[in-house]
Every structure is written in C-alpha cells, then in structure tokens.
Amino acid sequence: MKKLTLLLLSAILSAQPLQLAARQLLTMSRAELLDKIKGGWAGQTIGCAYGGPTEFCYRGVTIPDDVEIQYPEHHLQWHYDRFPGLFDDVYMDLTFVKVFSEEGLDAPAESMAKAFAYAPYPLWHANQQARYNIMHGLMPPESGFWKNNPHADCIDYQIESDFAGLMSPGMPNAASEISDKVGHLMNYGDGWYGGVFVGAMYALAFTEDDITAIVEKSLRTIPAKSKFHRCIADVVRWYREDPTDWKRTWKLYNEKYSEDVGCPELILAPGNIDATMNSAYVAIGLLFGGGDFGRTMEIATRCGQDSDCNPASAAGILATMQGYSHIPEQWMPNLREVEDRPFSYTTMSLRDVYQKSLDLALMNIEKNGGKVLDDKVIIKVQKPKAVRLEQGFVGMTPQPLAEGIEHLGSPGNNQNVIQFDGIGITIYGNIDCPDKTYEAQLEVCIDGKTDRVMTFTSDFHKRTADCLYWNYDLPDGPHRIEFRLLNPREDANIKAHRVIKYEKEGKRGKVKK
C-alpha cells in the first residue's frame, strides 16, 4: 500500500510540469493570427489620422468636450496625399519590418540604423538626433544613449515599437529582445521603456481578452525601480480607484509627473513629448475606453500633447486584441481607400505589411519554441519579464539661463561666452542659411579647453534635432563656455533660442513652466 501511494504521488508530481507546459501553449488558427496582425496595423493607421489634426495643439491641457474631433470622409487619403509626414509612426515601423524580412530575425542593429538614417522620410526629436549621430559615425547603442542624444527620453521608439509586438504574438519577452536591438538606436532609459511597454501590450493582445490585464501584465516588462514603472503603476491605481473618470487620472498624473528634463525644445514648457507621459496617455485611453474602439481613440486623443501617436498605439493594441474583422464599420471605408497604397517614402502598403508581419510572426513563433502547422500555430506563451534598469538625467534639475542669441559663434558677437554654475547645459537652436550644402563648424570650448566641434546644416534631413550643444558631464560648479564659428559666412545665422543649465536636484526649488 505504501509503495502504491508513493507511485501515485510520483506520477502526480511528474505530471505537473507537463500540465504547466500545456497551459503555456496556445493554439490559434492562421486566419485568427492574421486577423489580429491586420487589426494592429489598421488600428494604428486609423488612430494616427484620427488624432492628427490636434497634434500638439493642446499642451498641458485636455481637449475640451465641446471641441469635436472629426473623422470625415477620405480622411486617411487626404493625409496620404498632403501630409505624409503624419505617418512617421508607421513608416518607421515599416523600415524595420523590411530589414527583418530581408535579413532575417537576427538582422543586426547596424542594418536597422543605416536603413532609417539614410531613408528619405523626415524625422524629429530622438529619431533625427540618432540619424545625425549615425551619419557622423556614432552607431547604436551609442546613437540613442542619453549623453549623446538629448531626446533619449522622448516618445520616438514608443510610437515605432508596434512591429516588435506584432511579430511576437503572445511573446512579450521576444518583443523586448527586439526592442533592445532597435529601440536603442534612438532612445535610452524611459524613452526605451515606452517602446518596451507598447511592444509588450501588442504581444499580449494576441493571448489576452481583457485590456486591463494587458496593461498590467505589460508593465511587468519594466523595472519597478524606474520612473516609467512608477508613472504607469500610478495610472493603473488611479483607474482602479475610479474607473469612470479619466480626467481625474489625467489631472493626478499631470500634477505629479508633467516635468520634462531632457528634450531641449520642451524643457520648462507646456509641451511634453516624454515617453512616460505619452505612454500614460495610451494607458488612459485603453483603460477608460472600456474596449470601445472609438471611445479608446477619443480619450487618448483628448489627453492632448502628441495626440496622433497616442490614439494610434491605443487603437492598434485594442484592434490586435479584438481583430481586424471586429473594427467597427464606421472606421473602415477610409482605411480601405488606402490599404493598397504604399506609404510615402516607402514601397510598402498596409496590405504588404499584413503579409510580411505574418511571415515574421511565424518565424518568431518557431524561434521561441512554438510550432507552425498548415492551418494553425502553437504559440509558447511567455510570462513577462522585466528588462534591465537604465535611467538618464537622474538627479538633474533644469533652469533657464538665456534665450534669443543670434549669430552664435560669429566674430564680434558679445554673446559668444556663456557663464553659469551647474552640472550640465543644453542649447536649443538651429542654423538659418539659404545654402543647404553649407556645413557650419562651431567650436565649443569649456573652461578653456576645446570640448568638440559641432557640424550644422540647414538641410532638414541632415540637421541635428534642433540642439546646438549639450553636456551632462560637468563637475558641479562655475563654468565658462565659449563658441567660435570656424568657417563663418554672412548669410549664415546660428540661433540659440533657449539655453538651459542643469543643477543638482534639490539645490533650489523647481522652476514652474
């Protein structure tokens, strides 16, 4: 009897891993998988156009209820024809899909870097600074590192990470692995976490049917000690306290987290393109939208700031969960008009990327222990794991120093010397010159020693991301910076719109926007 009991116990214990493994496997038809992938791309495109007209029109405030958000007939087609730059959310994704499709899942980061740096489309913020860095020989991950890219915390990879989740169905850690490679081209720290979080939400949208669970489980991919994790955790907590009032959560978030310390353009300004804020707005749209496609987009848009990117991510994630076939018909006629049209600056249409993403998802499923059969796939579902901790701009408080400096570095300019006390400095500005081939060489000396020579051009494609100079490695104390234009010309004007210095956190009270 005792021997029989031991045998039974042994059998039960030995069966447990098999049962656990069975629970980790999800069988899905190819048709359902494709429907979800199509939903992700379609939702993103619809959401981008829906929020496009109000992009950065409402900074630090919500869009009032009496302001109608319109989605007229031929809305997507109009933007395809007249404002293709609106879809930077999408054409950046397509760049990476193309590289993975051509070079396989092990395509190196260098291939990704060159593909987007030398692509013909316009870029902004962290993307453009990374493009500048790569063009000047600074490759990833250094191209996105915060000391090399003042926009490292910006939204850029957050709005481009959709592809990582869509090619990683049910596999958030696989999506994070892709994000580690691609996201560090242009971002670091909280800026990178925005893409990790969004990519994980897309991945889990294939296997979860509850949007709150998707948000909460995706947050597990973010280190608990990071600012990003604290921000989104607070959004979830405030939602659970009152799931009926999204404006309450928006208000609480902005009161606690609205300060930006990185982006040279928006430091100490009402605008905010930081990934923590904009990921929070995506989460607010998803949580308070209650699974309603239109309502989710509307809330994410009415949160303001980058109001095209946030509804794009929210709608894409929701439509992945629900499927292309469940997007309400009222949103579809505009989409159908453009599904076969390549996005500007690319050769790829939505219809093309549906299939390419399916092909990549099938390869990734097999790579991560699943199986691909004739009419179905078996996905080895992953439990979300936190990526490594990395943070930029820690312990740094921005303070205004100067503004409106014209002809910086030109001979005889009495504003070529800036003196300050602190641990860092950033200068927001640009060069104005009718000759786009002219490359200004601006020598920057700190405390009597040459720090670097910055190269500027008025060519929009080759410019820095509107940052003339930055340095976050100065010892605390007084500093003298001197600028000298090595190759001046009369029709060139280097303008410093704003000069911001950094002090150690707590040295003085925060400056209000």
DARA-V85615 format. One record per pair of residues at least 12 apart in sequence whose C-alpha atoms are under 7 Angstrom apart, sorted by the first residue. I is the first residue (numbers start at 1). J is the second residue. D is the distance in Angstrom with one decimal. If there is no record, write none. Layout:
i->I j->J d->D
i->I j->J d->D
This chain:
i->24 j->380 d->5.8
i->24 j->381 d->5.2
i->25 j->378 d->6.4
i->25 j->379 d->5.5
i->25 j->380 d->4.7
i->25 j->381 d->5.8
i->26 j->378 d->5.5
i->26 j->379 d->5.0
i->26 j->380 d->6.5
i->26 j->381 d->6.7
i->27 j->376 d->6.9
i->27 j->377 d->5.7
i->27 j->378 d->4.4
i->27 j->379 d->6.3
i->28 j->376 d->5.6
i->28 j->377 d->5.4
i->28 j->378 d->6.4
i->29 j->375 d->5.9
i->29 j->376 d->4.0
i->29 j->377 d->6.1
i->30 j->375 d->5.6
i->30 j->376 d->4.8
i->30 j->377 d->6.4
i->34 j->358 d->6.2
i->35 j->323 d->5.2
i->35 j->324 d->5.3
i->35 j->325 d->6.6
i->36 j->206 d->6.9
i->36 j->320 d->4.5
i->36 j->321 d->6.6
i->36 j->322 d->7.0
i->36 j->323 d->4.3
i->36 j->324 d->6.0
i->37 j->166 d->6.0
i->37 j->320 d->6.2
i->37 j->354 d->6.5
i->37 j->358 d->6.9
i->38 j->324 d->5.5
i->38 j->354 d->5.5
i->39 j->316 d->6.7
i->39 j->319 d->4.6
i->39 j->320 d->4.9
i->39 j->323 d->4.9
i->39 j->324 d->3.7
i->40 j->316 d->4.2
i->40 j->317 d->6.0
i->40 j->319 d->5.4
i->40 j->320 d->4.5
i->41 j->316 d->6.2
i->42 j->316 d->6.9
i->43 j->312 d->6.6
i->43 j->315 d->4.8
i->43 j->316 d->4.1
i->43 j->319 d->5.6
i->44 j->312 d->4.2
i->44 j->313 d->5.7
i->44 j->315 d->5.7
i->44 j->316 d->4.3
i->45 j->312 d->6.4
i->46 j->312 d->6.8
i->46 j->335 d->6.9
i->47 j->297 d->6.4
i->47 j->308 d->6.7
i->47 j->311 d->4.9
i->47 j->312 d->3.9
i->47 j->315 d->5.8
i->48 j->87 d->6.9
i->48 j->308 d->4.6
i->48 j->309 d->5.8
i->48 j->311 d->6.4
i->48 j->312 d->4.6
i->49 j->76 d->6.0
i->49 j->308 d->6.7
i->50 j->71 d->6.0
i->50 j->308 d->6.8
i->51 j->301 d->5.7
i->51 j->307 d->5.2
i->51 j->308 d->4.0
i->51 j->311 d->6.5
i->52 j->86 d->6.8
i->52 j->307 d->6.6
i->52 j->308 d->4.5
i->54 j->307 d->6.1
i->55 j->305 d->6.5
i->55 j->306 d->5.2
i->55 j->307 d->4.7
i->55 j->308 d->5.7
i->56 j->304 d->6.8
i->56 j->305 d->4.7
i->56 j->306 d->5.4
i->56 j->307 d->6.6
i->58 j->304 d->5.1
i->58 j->305 d->5.7
i->59 j->270 d->5.4
i->59 j->271 d->4.8
i->59 j->304 d->6.2
i->59 j->305 d->5.0
i->60 j->270 d->5.3
i->60 j->271 d->6.3
i->60 j->305 d->7.0
i->61 j->304 d->6.5
i->62 j->302 d->5.4
i->62 j->303 d->4.9
i->62 j->304 d->5.3
i->63 j->302 d->4.6
i->63 j->303 d->6.6
i->63 j->304 d->6.1
i->73 j->334 d->6.5
i->74 j->334 d->5.3
i->75 j->334 d->6.3
i->76 j->334 d->5.9
i->76 j->335 d->6.7
i->77 j->337 d->6.8
i->77 j->338 d->6.2
i->84 j->344 d->6.0
i->85 j->122 d->6.7
i->89 j->159 d->5.3
i->89 j->160 d->5.5
i->89 j->309 d->6.8
i->90 j->160 d->6.9
i->91 j->343 d->6.7
i->92 j->160 d->6.1
i->93 j->160 d->5.2
i->93 j->161 d->7.0
i->93 j->163 d->5.9
i->95 j->115 d->6.7
i->95 j->116 d->6.5
i->96 j->112 d->6.2
i->97 j->163 d->6.9
i->99 j->112 d->6.6
i->101 j->356 d->6.9
i->101 j->360 d->6.9
i->109 j->140 d->6.9
i->109 j->181 d->5.8
i->109 j->182 d->6.2
i->112 j->182 d->7.0
i->113 j->185 d->6.4
i->117 j->131 d->4.5
i->117 j->134 d->6.7
i->117 j->135 d->7.0
i->120 j->345 d->6.0
i->121 j->345 d->5.6
i->122 j->461 d->6.4
i->124 j->465 d->6.3
i->125 j->151 d->5.8
i->125 j->465 d->5.4
i->126 j->149 d->6.7
i->126 j->151 d->4.6
i->126 j->152 d->5.8
i->126 j->154 d->6.3
i->126 j->156 d->6.1
i->126 j->186 d->5.4
i->126 j->187 d->6.5
i->127 j->156 d->6.3
i->127 j->186 d->5.4
i->128 j->464 d->6.7
i->128 j->465 d->5.4
i->129 j->149 d->6.2
i->129 j->464 d->5.5
i->129 j->465 d->4.9
i->130 j->143 d->5.1
i->130 j->144 d->6.0
i->130 j->149 d->6.9
i->130 j->185 d->6.6
i->130 j->186 d->5.1
i->132 j->462 d->6.2
i->132 j->463 d->6.6
i->132 j->464 d->5.7
i->140 j->184 d->6.3
i->140 j->185 d->4.9
i->141 j->184 d->5.1
i->141 j->185 d->5.5
i->143 j->185 d->5.7
i->143 j->186 d->6.1
i->144 j->184 d->5.3
i->144 j->185 d->5.0
i->144 j->186 d->3.9
i->144 j->187 d->4.4
i->144 j->188 d->5.9
i->145 j->187 d->6.4
i->145 j->188 d->5.4
i->146 j->188 d->6.1
i->146 j->392 d->5.9
i->147 j->472 d->6.4
i->150 j->262 d->5.8
i->150 j->263 d->5.9
i->150 j->264 d->6.8
i->151 j->262 d->6.0
i->151 j->263 d->4.9
i->152 j->186 d->6.6
i->152 j->187 d->4.4
i->152 j->188 d->5.2
i->152 j->191 d->5.7
i->153 j->187 d->6.4
i->153 j->188 d->6.4
i->153 j->189 d->6.6
i->153 j->190 d->5.4
i->153 j->191 d->3.8
i->153 j->262 d->6.5
i->153 j->274 d->5.6
i->153 j->275 d->6.1
i->154 j->191 d->5.3
i->154 j->263 d->6.8
i->154 j->273 d->5.5
i->154 j->274 d->4.3
i->154 j->275 d->5.2
i->155 j->191 d->6.0
i->155 j->194 d->7.0
i->155 j->273 d->5.8
i->155 j->274 d->5.5
i->155 j->275 d->4.3
i->155 j->278 d->7.0
i->157 j->183 d->5.6
i->157 j->187 d->6.6
i->157 j->191 d->6.9
i->157 j->192 d->6.4
i->157 j->194 d->7.0
i->157 j->195 d->5.2
i->158 j->194 d->4.6
i->158 j->195 d->3.8
i->158 j->198 d->6.4
i->158 j->275 d->6.7
i->159 j->309 d->6.2
i->159 j->313 d->6.8
i->161 j->195 d->5.1
i->161 j->198 d->6.6
i->161 j->199 d->5.4
i->162 j->198 d->6.8
i->162 j->199 d->5.6
i->162 j->202 d->6.7
i->164 j->178 d->6.1
i->164 j->179 d->6.7
i->164 j->199 d->5.6
i->165 j->199 d->4.3
i->165 j->200 d->5.9
i->165 j->202 d->4.7
i->165 j->203 d->4.3
i->166 j->202 d->6.1
i->166 j->203 d->6.1
i->166 j->357 d->6.8
i->167 j->357 d->5.8
i->167 j->360 d->5.6
i->167 j->361 d->4.1
i->167 j->364 d->6.8
i->168 j->203 d->5.5
i->168 j->361 d->5.8
i->168 j->364 d->6.3
i->169 j->203 d->4.7
i->169 j->204 d->6.8
i->169 j->206 d->5.5
i->169 j->361 d->6.8
i->170 j->203 d->5.0
i->170 j->204 d->5.0
i->170 j->206 d->5.6
i->170 j->207 d->5.5
i->170 j->379 d->6.9
i->170 j->381 d->5.0
i->170 j->382 d->6.4
i->171 j->203 d->5.7
i->171 j->381 d->5.7
i->171 j->382 d->5.0
i->172 j->200 d->4.6
i->172 j->203 d->5.3
i->172 j->204 d->6.5
i->172 j->382 d->6.5
i->172 j->384 d->5.8
i->173 j->382 d->6.7
i->173 j->384 d->6.0
i->173 j->385 d->6.4
i->175 j->199 d->6.0
i->175 j->200 d->6.3
i->176 j->196 d->5.5
i->179 j->195 d->6.8
i->179 j->196 d->6.0
i->183 j->195 d->6.9
i->189 j->390 d->4.8
i->189 j->391 d->4.5
i->189 j->392 d->5.9
i->190 j->228 d->5.7
i->190 j->275 d->6.4
i->190 j->276 d->6.5
i->190 j->391 d->6.6
i->191 j->275 d->5.2
i->193 j->222 d->6.6
i->193 j->228 d->7.0
i->194 j->275 d->5.4
i->194 j->276 d->6.6
i->194 j->279 d->6.1
i->197 j->218 d->5.9
i->197 j->219 d->6.3
i->197 j->221 d->6.8
i->200 j->218 d->5.2
i->201 j->214 d->5.7
i->201 j->215 d->6.4
i->201 j->218 d->5.5
i->201 j->317 d->6.6
i->202 j->317 d->5.2
i->202 j->320 d->6.8
i->205 j->317 d->6.4
i->205 j->320 d->5.8
i->205 j->321 d->4.4
i->206 j->320 d->6.5
i->206 j->321 d->5.6
i->209 j->321 d->6.4
i->211 j->286 d->6.8
i->211 j->287 d->6.7
i->211 j->291 d->6.9
i->212 j->287 d->5.9
i->215 j->283 d->6.8
i->217 j->384 d->6.8
i->218 j->384 d->6.8
i->220 j->384 d->5.9
i->220 j->385 d->6.1
i->220 j->386 d->5.7
i->221 j->384 d->5.6
i->221 j->385 d->4.9
i->221 j->386 d->3.8
i->221 j->387 d->5.8
i->222 j->386 d->4.9
i->222 j->387 d->6.0
i->223 j->386 d->5.4
i->223 j->387 d->6.3
i->223 j->388 d->6.6
i->223 j->389 d->5.8
i->226 j->389 d->6.8
i->228 j->276 d->5.4
i->231 j->276 d->6.7
i->232 j->280 d->5.8
i->235 j->249 d->6.5
i->235 j->280 d->6.7
i->243 j->288 d->6.5
i->246 j->284 d->6.8
i->246 j->288 d->6.1
i->260 j->272 d->6.5
i->260 j->274 d->6.6
i->261 j->393 d->7.0
i->261 j->397 d->6.9
i->261 j->398 d->6.3
i->262 j->393 d->6.9
i->264 j->426 d->6.5
i->264 j->427 d->6.8
i->264 j->428 d->5.3
i->264 j->467 d->6.6
i->265 j->428 d->6.0
i->268 j->512 d->6.9
i->268 j->513 d->4.7
i->269 j->513 d->5.2
i->270 j->513 d->6.4
i->271 j->305 d->6.4
i->272 j->305 d->6.4
i->273 j->306 d->6.7
i->278 j->310 d->6.5
i->281 j->300 d->5.7
i->281 j->303 d->6.2
i->281 j->310 d->6.6
i->282 j->300 d->5.7
i->282 j->310 d->5.2
i->282 j->311 d->6.7
i->282 j->313 d->6.7
i->282 j->314 d->5.4
i->284 j->300 d->6.6
i->285 j->297 d->6.5
i->285 j->299 d->5.0
i->285 j->300 d->4.3
i->285 j->314 d->6.5
i->286 j->314 d->5.9
i->291 j->318 d->7.0
i->293 j->315 d->6.5
i->296 j->314 d->6.8
i->296 j->315 d->6.8
i->297 j->311 d->4.7
i->297 j->314 d->6.7
i->297 j->315 d->6.0
i->339 j->351 d->5.7
i->365 j->379 d->6.1
i->395 j->504 d->5.9
i->395 j->505 d->4.8
i->396 j->502 d->5.9
i->396 j->503 d->5.8
i->396 j->504 d->5.1
i->396 j->505 d->5.1
i->397 j->502 d->5.3
i->397 j->503 d->5.2
i->397 j->504 d->6.0
i->397 j->505 d->5.1
i->398 j->500 d->6.3
i->398 j->501 d->5.7
i->398 j->502 d->4.5
i->398 j->503 d->6.4
i->399 j->500 d->5.6
i->399 j->501 d->5.3
i->399 j->502 d->6.0
i->399 j->511 d->6.7
i->400 j->499 d->6.4
i->400 j->500 d->4.7
i->400 j->501 d->6.4
i->401 j->499 d->5.4
i->401 j->500 d->5.3
i->401 j->501 d->6.1
i->402 j->498 d->6.0
i->402 j->499 d->4.9
i->403 j->496 d->6.6
i->403 j->497 d->5.1
i->403 j->498 d->4.2
i->403 j->499 d->5.8
i->404 j->496 d->5.9
i->404 j->497 d->4.7
i->404 j->498 d->6.5
i->405 j->495 d->5.8
i->405 j->496 d->4.9
i->405 j->497 d->6.4
i->406 j->493 d->6.7
i->406 j->494 d->6.4
i->406 j->495 d->4.8
i->406 j->496 d->6.5
i->407 j->493 d->4.8
i->407 j->494 d->4.9
i->407 j->495 d->5.9
i->408 j->483 d->6.9
i->408 j->494 d->5.3
i->408 j->495 d->6.2
i->408 j->496 d->6.9
i->409 j->442 d->6.7
i->409 j->483 d->4.7
i->409 j->484 d->4.1
i->409 j->485 d->4.6
i->410 j->484 d->6.4
i->410 j->485 d->5.5
i->410 j->488 d->6.4
i->416 j->482 d->5.7
i->416 j->483 d->5.2
i->417 j->480 d->6.9
i->417 j->481 d->5.6
i->417 j->482 d->4.5
i->417 j->483 d->6.6
i->418 j->480 d->5.8
i->418 j->481 d->5.2
i->418 j->482 d->6.5
i->419 j->479 d->5.7
i->419 j->480 d->4.5
i->419 j->481 d->6.3
i->420 j->478 d->5.6
i->420 j->479 d->5.5
i->420 j->480 d->6.7
i->421 j->477 d->5.1
i->421 j->478 d->4.1
i->421 j->479 d->6.0
i->422 j->476 d->5.2
i->422 j->477 d->5.3
i->422 j->478 d->6.5
i->422 j->501 d->6.6
i->422 j->502 d->5.6
i->422 j->503 d->4.7
i->423 j->472 d->6.5
i->423 j->473 d->6.7
i->423 j->474 d->4.7
i->423 j->475 d->5.5
i->423 j->476 d->4.7
i->423 j->477 d->6.9
i->423 j->502 d->5.6
i->423 j->503 d->5.5
i->423 j->504 d->6.8
i->424 j->471 d->5.4
i->424 j->472 d->4.4
i->424 j->473 d->6.3
i->424 j->474 d->5.5
i->424 j->501 d->5.7
i->424 j->502 d->4.8
i->425 j->470 d->5.5
i->425 j->471 d->5.4
i->425 j->472 d->6.5
i->425 j->500 d->5.7
i->425 j->501 d->4.3
i->425 j->502 d->5.8
i->426 j->469 d->5.7
i->426 j->470 d->4.1
i->426 j->471 d->6.5
i->426 j->499 d->6.1
i->426 j->500 d->5.4
i->426 j->501 d->6.4
i->427 j->467 d->5.8
i->427 j->468 d->5.5
i->427 j->469 d->5.3
i->427 j->470 d->6.3
i->427 j->496 d->6.4
i->427 j->498 d->5.9
i->427 j->499 d->4.6
i->427 j->500 d->6.3
i->428 j->466 d->5.8
i->428 j->467 d->4.6
i->428 j->468 d->6.0
i->428 j->496 d->5.9
i->428 j->497 d->5.7
i->428 j->498 d->5.2
i->428 j->499 d->6.4
i->429 j->466 d->5.1
i->429 j->467 d->5.5
i->429 j->468 d->5.7
i->429 j->495 d->5.4
i->429 j->496 d->4.4
i->429 j->497 d->5.0
i->429 j->498 d->6.9
i->430 j->466 d->5.3
i->430 j->467 d->6.9
i->430 j->468 d->6.6
i->430 j->494 d->5.9
i->430 j->495 d->5.5
i->430 j->496 d->6.8
i->431 j->456 d->6.6
i->431 j->457 d->6.5
i->431 j->458 d->5.7
i->431 j->492 d->7.0
i->431 j->493 d->5.6
i->431 j->494 d->4.3
i->431 j->495 d->6.0
i->432 j->458 d->5.9
i->432 j->492 d->5.8
i->432 j->493 d->5.1
i->432 j->494 d->6.3
i->433 j->458 d->5.9
i->433 j->491 d->5.9
i->433 j->492 d->4.6
i->433 j->493 d->6.5
i->436 j->457 d->6.2
i->436 j->458 d->5.2
i->436 j->459 d->4.9
i->437 j->457 d->7.0
i->438 j->457 d->6.0
i->439 j->455 d->6.1
i->439 j->456 d->5.3
i->439 j->457 d->4.9
i->440 j->455 d->5.5
i->440 j->456 d->5.0
i->440 j->457 d->6.4
i->440 j->487 d->6.3
i->441 j->453 d->6.2
i->441 j->454 d->5.7
i->441 j->455 d->4.9
i->441 j->456 d->6.7
i->441 j->485 d->5.9
i->441 j->486 d->5.5
i->441 j->487 d->6.2
i->442 j->454 d->5.0
i->442 j->455 d->6.4
i->442 j->483 d->6.7
i->442 j->484 d->5.7
i->442 j->485 d->4.5
i->442 j->486 d->6.1
i->443 j->483 d->5.7
i->443 j->484 d->5.1
i->443 j->485 d->6.1
i->443 j->486 d->6.7
i->444 j->481 d->6.9
i->444 j->482 d->5.9
i->444 j->483 d->4.9
i->444 j->484 d->6.7
i->445 j->481 d->5.6
i->445 j->482 d->5.1
i->445 j->483 d->6.5
i->446 j->480 d->5.8
i->446 j->481 d->4.6
i->446 j->482 d->6.6
i->447 j->479 d->6.0
i->447 j->480 d->5.1
i->447 j->481 d->6.4
